[in-house]
Amino acid sequence: MHSFDLHAPEGANKRKRIVGRGQGSGRGGTAGKGNKGQQSRSGGKTYLGFEGGQMPLYRRIAHRGFSNYPFKKEYQIVNIGEIDARFEQGDTVDVPSLYLKGLVKGNTPVKILGSGELTKSLTVNIASLSGSAKEKIIKAGGSIAEVEEKSPGTGKKAKRKAKTVAAAIARSGAKNNDGTAEKAAGTA
């Protein structure tokens, strides 16, 4: 190969794209931008619901009334039937023990509902109980301790605290009434 025969490979050198030079340029009209006007400009965007300056629908329609949605309280639901299946006679039912038995997880408040039957006498230390759940616990010979419900929060600190409490409970193991310890993993 001679030095005077050097050339770039095919496709290496491309013509500069020249836009805005009329229809004869091959890029007339939209000049490769796809649209004309505001949408062809950099930063020329509109917001969701924009109707070209016309009064948008969300402002044309009257908003009346009140929604409780932002203030609603969510619970983890545990039924009496599930508690009867997992707990022994005379056990204490509280949030850590429910966590150990695999009936609840996370740090959302717990509520016990009265679905199912209870055949064992249990001590219940849960803040939220339905009326039917209370009746069934007392009818079975159990007792309900007065517990004030604390909001666990939703931040990182609250989640971290819930994890450390659960880990501590899992390490120590739950004690049965006869004094024997049961493994946390084996009960779930």
N, C-alpha and C positions, 0 to 999 in steps of 0.2 A: 504494500500500500504506500502510495506517495503522499508527501506532506501537502501537496496541492489538491489532493483528492479527498480531504477530510470534510465530512459534513455530519450534522446532527442526525440521530436516528429519526425515522418517520414518527410524527406525533409529539416530538419533544418540544418543538417551538409552536406556540399557538398565537394567533392574532389577538390583539387586545380587543376586548368587547367595547365597542363604541355605541352608546345608547343615546336616544333623544335626537336623532338626525332625520326623522321623517319616515314615511312609508317605504321609501326606496332602500333603506338600510337593512331591511329584513327584520328589524326589531321595532317597527313602527307601533303606534298606538300605546301599548302598555310598556314598551321598552324592556321586556323581560321581567317586569315586576308582577305580572299576573292581574293587576287591577289598576284602575285609574284613581286619582284623587286621594282621599285620606288614607285608604288602605295601601297605597303604594309608597307612602311616606314612612320613614323610620320613626318609630314611636307613635305612629298614628293608629292607636287602638281605642276601642270603646269598652265600656264596662258591661257586665251581664245585665240584660234587661233594658239596655239602651235602645230607644226607638227613634233615633234621628232627631232628638230634640223635642219630639212630641211628648206630652205628659205620659209617663210610662204606666203600665197596668198596675204595678204595685203601689202607685200613688193615686191612681184614679179610683180605686176601690176603697170603700170605707173599712177601717179596721176597728171592730168593736169587741167588747168582751174581754175575758181574762183566761189565760191558759196557766194551769198549774204545772205544766211540764218541766219548767226549769227548777221547780222547788220540790219535785216528787222525791219520795224516799224509797230506796230499793233495799230489799232484804234477800238474804239467802234463805230459802224455804226448806225446813226439815219437818217431815210428817211424823206423827206419833207412832205409826206402824214401823217406820225405819228405826226409830229409837228402840222400840220393843225388840226388834230383831238383833240389834247390835249391843245392847247393854244388858247386864246381869242384875238380878234382884238386889236392891239396896244401893246401887251405884249412884254417883252424882253426875248429873248432866249439866255441863257448862260448855262454854265455847272451846276451851282447850281440849276437853274430852271428845267433843264432836269433831274437832280437827284431827285428833288422833285416830278416831274411828273412820275417817275418810268421808264424813257426811257434809263437811263444809270446807271451803278453801278461801284464801285471800283474807281481806280485812273488811268485807261488807258485813253490816249487822245481820244477826240471825233472828229468824222468827219461827216459832214452832206452831204448826197447824194440826188440827184434830183429825186428819184423815188416817184411818186404820184403827186398830184396837191395841190397848195397853193392858198387859196382864201382870206387870211387875210393879212393885213399889219403888219409886225412884225419887231422888231429891233433885229438883230442877232449879238451876241458877241462871236462867236466861231472862233478859229484860222484856222481850216481846213474845207474848203467847196469845193465841186466839181463845175465845171463850170456850169453844168445844174442847180445845186441848187442855185448858185448866180443869174443866169438869172431869175429863177422862183420867187425868193425873190424880186428882183428889179421890175419885171413885175407886181407883186401883190401890189406894192407901198411901200414895206418895205425898210429897210436900213441895211447895213452891216458895223459894226464897225471894225476898224483895231485892231486885237488882236495878240500879239506875243505869239506863242506857247511855253510853258515851259514844259520841260520834268518832269513829276511828280516823276520819280524814281521808284524803285521797292523794296526798303528796308523797314524795319520795321517802320522807322521814317515817310516815305512818306505815308505808309498805315495808320498809326496812325493819321497823319495830315488830310488825306482825311476823315477818320471816324469822327474826331472832327468837321471838317467843315460841314459835312453832318448833324451831330447831332445838331449843332448850327442853321443851316438853318431849320431843322425840328422843333426845339423848337420855333423859332421866327415866323415861318409860312411865306409864300410868300404873298406879298401885290399885289392886283389887281390894275388896273388903277383907279377904282372907290373908292379906299381906304379901301375896306373890305379885311379882312384876310381870307385865305382859309386854311383848315387843311391839313397838309402834308400827313397824312395817307389816307384821303378821296380822294385825287386826283389820287393816283396810280391805 
